[in-house]
Amino acid sequence: METIMILNQTSTLANGVAIPRLGFGTWMIPNDDAARAVGEAIGVGYRHIDTAQAYDNEAGVGEGLRASGVARDQLFVTTKLVAESKSHADAAARIDGSLQALGLDQIDLMLIHSPQPWAEFREGDRHFEGNLEAWRALEDAYRAGKLRAIGVSNFERVDLENLSRNGSIAPMVDQVMAHVGDTPFDLIDYAQSQDILVQAYSPVAHGAVLKDARLAEMAGRYGVSVAQLCIRYCLQLGLAPLPKTSNVAHMRENAAVDFTITDADMATLRQTRDADYGEASAFPVFGKKRQADTNDAEG
């Protein structure tokens, strides 16, 4: 069964922890609907659930985990430290807050959500010292057994190097926006060279790519949807995509990606650019502040 194949596949982090290759994202799913959505995703076969303090739905996610009936050791849970937390004491308290909100004794993966507070995203101060403070809190929680793995999100190469060179544990994951039309190839290449797993959030560009006639034509040749084509693209780049939906039919569709994009079509997809994010451009990660790629193939 197609939906089961990818949902049973894992990657191995630098510390040996296995992480499902395809995850279920919960951004913009309200807390009072999160339990239902998480329960349905787990029912479809998803075993990796991704949330964040900033999503304000950790309690609902935790409720869905417990109600699923699936053993805790069969589920992989990721959450993220709010981007504004840049001191050791604050980060340590917030880590414990996530454990309490989720109702868990241990979180499988915890990330720093952004190197800058969202109001400063991709601008000005890199917050190197503040990120090190937050990172040391994650390291402490990891050593204490509260976290099975630690990483970051939206970090560029210079931000990763700050932690790798000045921290005692190198980041194991960098979760970044990556999809057809906006793929940070230089960052991906660097991270993969450092044994950092790159997770791809918004693999269908918050829906922006679904209206692209070129992608629709290519997807049609494979007998799949544009969303499936885009998720498969991320997988073939060695990324771990995190599609988000609250629709159970779409959950199943997003996991039915047991096909292979040809090298020629992958080359075309790599060169596709200029995703139109529409109203989503109001979010920093989709707006003018988003990371600009310097790879020649992407312009």
Disulfide bonds with the S-S distance in Angstrom:
none
